[in-house]
């Protein structure tokens, strides 16, 4: 039960961060959403053998954390949770690609290791951007932005409901586990024989809870449309934020800045 409550606290922590009043929080959600989308598209478009070119893109998440006055450790912990999946995706590259990328003394670095660290860096940057979007905008603001860019209403409603009622699902899981522990004389956790029964009960409880929530919503006039609180207008600072960062991302994608700076330094020493 303590673990379930901890997960609820972790989920609500991002919503609490989104209530800030910094220059990043006051930006239009649509501007932040579009900028994040451009950032992720640019990050994922880098070739697998290009690693140094990704370094300038680290400026974007660092700037958001600094200007948004966000705590670093909770965001880092959430990024770390995704690392096992990211590592599993690229861990076979060093085993399959043994071609030499460069050599430092007696140490040979293969293209497989370069592509592995490239996948790792790109994934961390993309996940960080998505987390920072939620932490500075909130799910309600993101859904308002999705409405503004004409995303189908059905998808927006499903996304908002899924996020909101994830708390309810975790609460139901917590109650089920607590009821099992109170009726069990063993402290070794849930036995494998009881897992199927508990999952079935959780499904029935979830369906029943969903039906009651739907009836309550219909009684309050729900007609398929969601009235969001954030309906802010686009201002000049929003346009400057979106176009400025997007231009920077495209410039970084077209010009390998670390390689360009290295060539300038090399020519300077000559």
GUSERO-183113 format. One record per residue (C-alpha): residue in three letters; x, y, z. Coordinates in steps of 0.001 Angstrom, whole numbers, padded with zeros to 6 digits, always signed. Example, Ala and Ser with C-alpha at 12.3 -4.5 7.8 and 13.67 -1.06 7.14 Angstrom:
// GUSERO-183113
Ala+012300-004500+007800Ser+013670-001060+007140
//
This chain:
// GUSERO-183113
Unk+000000+000000+000000Unk+002880+002343+000735Unk+004280+001781-002762Unk+000920+002595-004352Unk+000646+005798-002321Unk+004174+006709-003357Unk+003213+006299-007022Unk+000205+008578-006488Unk+002452+011207-004925Unk+004872+010929-007841Unk+002099+011416-010383Unk+000632+014408-008574Unk+004059+015977-008187Unk+004160+016848-011902Unk+000748+018518-011618Unk+002020+020526-008656Unk+005055+021647-010647Unk+002763+022793-013460Unk+001099+025348-011127Unk+004221+027530-011046Unk+004283+031174-012104Unk+007550+031485-013981Unk+008156+032842-017458Unk+007957+029305-018871Unk+004725+028469-017045Unk+003055+031650-018359Unk+003725+030782-021995Unk+000851+029577-024150Unk+000541+025771-023930Unk+000295+025539-027707Unk+003678+027239-028137Unk+005324+024840-025682Unk+003662+021801-027245Unk+004705+022687-030793Unk+008242+023522-029680Unk+008550+020192-027884Unk+007237+018352-030933Unk+009812+020055-033173Unk+012519+019227-030632Unk+011604+015534-030542Unk+011366+015328-034345Unk+014789+016938-034739Unk+016339+014706-032069Unk+014999+011510-033615Unk+016071+012580-037120Unk+019788+012479-036288Unk+021727+009617-037904Unk+022667+006790-035589Unk+026389+007443-036068Unk+026143+011128-035081Unk+026688+011667-031372Unk+028559+014947-030974Unk+025931+016850-032960Unk+023351+016137-030233Unk+025295+017996-027549Unk+023972+021530-028375Unk+020392+020263-028025Unk+021003+019758-024299Unk+020647+023532-023973Unk+016855+023272-024371Unk+016029+021072-021333Unk+018622+022885-019231Unk+017048+026230-020125Unk+013547+024999-019280Unk+014668+023666-015902Unk+016453+026920-015103Unk+013788+029363-016335Unk+010942+027205-015000Unk+012554+026914-011556Unk+012034+023145-011580Unk+013691+020666-009199Unk+016232+018496-010959Unk+016213+015319-008860Unk+012518+014298-009415Unk+012898+014747-013159Unk+016161+012801-013221Unk+014538+009920-011300Unk+011766+009689-013887Unk+014256+009686-016739Unk+016278+006967-015005Unk+013166+004763-014876Unk+013165+004631-018684Unk+016853+003723-018987Unk+016377-000100-018860Unk+014039+000060-021874Unk+016397+002388-023750Unk+019434+000237-022998Unk+017585-002880-024154Unk+016868-001218-027511Unk+020488-000393-028321Unk+022555-002874-026324Unk+022958-005231-029304Unk+024479-002561-031564Unk+028043-003010-030203Unk+027701-006761-030743Unk+026530-006471-034340Unk+028592-003542-035643Unk+032362-003950-035099Unk+033531-001440-037702Unk+036080+001035-036326Unk+034857+004587-035746Unk+038062+006005-034257Unk+040971+004924-032095Unk+042484+006556-028995Unk+045856+004975-028349Unk+045234+001254-028007Unk+041493+001708-027385Unk+039320+001098-030449Unk+035799+002552-030478Unk+033455+000783-032870Unk+030488+002288-034685Unk+028279-000034-032647Unk+029176+001785-029434Unk+028705+005160-031143Unk+025212+004186-032315Unk+024384+002789-028869Unk+025274+006034-027096Unk+023504+007988-029822Unk+020282+006055-029182Unk+020748+006529-025444Unk+021293+010293-025777Unk+018406+010816-028184Unk+016010+008853-025976Unk+017028+010739-022826Unk+016582+014084-024600Unk+013141+013118-025929Unk+011909+011782-022577Unk+013273+014835-020765Unk+011468+017184-023160Unk+008172+015334-022669Unk+008514+015399-018868Unk+009375+019090-018889Unk+006328+019791-021041Unk+004066+018121-018467Unk+005900+019766-015554Unk+005546+023276-017010Unk+002140+022975-018669Unk+000099+020262-016984Unk-002075+017718-018716Unk-005016+020101-018889Unk-002873+022705-020636Unk-001521+020086-023048Unk-005058+019008-023937Unk-006026+022650-024484Unk-003067+022969-026859Unk-004132+019813-028686Unk-007555+021379-029193Unk-005903+024491-030624Unk-003903+022546-033205Unk-007060+020686-034285Unk-006305+017231-032908Unk-009492+015089-033046Unk-011649+015663-030005Unk-012016+011939-029297Unk-008259+011499-028906Unk-007951+014527-026640Unk-010780+013348-024387Unk-009302+009857-024153Unk-005886+011257-023261Unk-007286+013542-020574Unk-009493+010843-019055Unk-006683+008300-019090Unk-004435+010688-017170Unk-007089+011812-014702Unk-008422+008368-013848Unk-005027+006769-013577Unk-005185+008010-009980Unk-008466+006165-009468Unk-007024+002966-010911Unk-004041+003134-008560Unk-006381+003745-005625Unk-008403+000654-006563Unk-005201-001386-006829Unk-004145-000111-003410Unk-007465-001053-001803Unk-007368-004506-003367Unk-003831-005176-002143Unk-004647-003844+001306Unk-007732-006087+001557Unk-005635-009093+000519Unk-002943-008319+003086Unk-005498-007927+005887Unk-006921-011355+005091Unk-003582-013058+004595Unk-001411-014468+007374Unk+001763-014370+005288Unk+004029-011361+004832Unk+005632-012602+001630Unk+003384-010542-000645Unk+000700-011754-003029Unk+000944-015440-003859Unk+000966-016448-007505Unk-002202-018498-006984Unk-004137-015384-005974Unk-002897-013123-008772Unk-005530-014234-011290Unk-008367-013793-008807Unk-007151-010354-007745Unk-006775-009185-011358Unk-010320-010363-012122Unk-011701-008565-009067Unk-009768-005438-010018Unk-011269-005557-013515Unk-014802-005876-012130Unk-014228-003075-009623Unk-012799-000877-012367Unk-015771-001457-014668Unk-018179-000724-011825Unk-016300+002437-010862Unk-016187+003590-014491Unk-019945+003123-014834Unk-020613+005165-011685Unk-018272+007928-012881Unk-020005+008029-016257Unk-023469+008270-014645Unk-022235+011095-012400Unk-020816+012936-015406Unk-024081+012572-017343Unk-026007+013900-014352Unk-023766+016968-014413Unk-024430+017661-018090Unk-021489+015973-019813Unk-022123+015985-023566Unk-018787+014792-024937Unk-017095+018188-024743Unk-014576+019136-022078Unk-014473+022709-020850Unk-010849+023464-020093Unk-009823+026341-017875Unk-006819+027363-019950Unk-007963+029253-023035Unk-005178+031843-023316Unk-004431+033819-026442Unk-001209+033544-028376Unk+001035+036547-027694Unk+004263+037766-029222Unk+006436+036089-026578Unk+004793+032755-027381Unk+005555+033147-031077Unk+009130+034231-030290Unk+009615+031213-028016Unk+008314+028721-030592Unk+010060+030166-033638Unk+013301+030962-031829Unk+013792+027495-030393Unk+012566+025775-033566Unk+015073+027752-035651Unk+017819+026771-033223Unk+016867+023083-033428Unk+016880+023132-037235Unk+020222+024965-037280Unk+021745+022346-034957Unk+020392+019604-037219Unk+021852+021162-040357Unk+025214+022253-038903Unk+027381+019988-036751Unk+028345+022701-034261Unk+030922+020670-032236Unk+032681+019590-035432Unk+032621+023164-036757Unk+034069+024542-033514Unk+036734+021816-033526Unk+037799+022735-037040Unk+038002+026417-036075Unk+040200+025617-033063Unk+042419+023373-035177Unk+042899+026077-037781Unk+043584+028618-035042Unk+046420+026537-033603Unk+047933+026186-037051
//
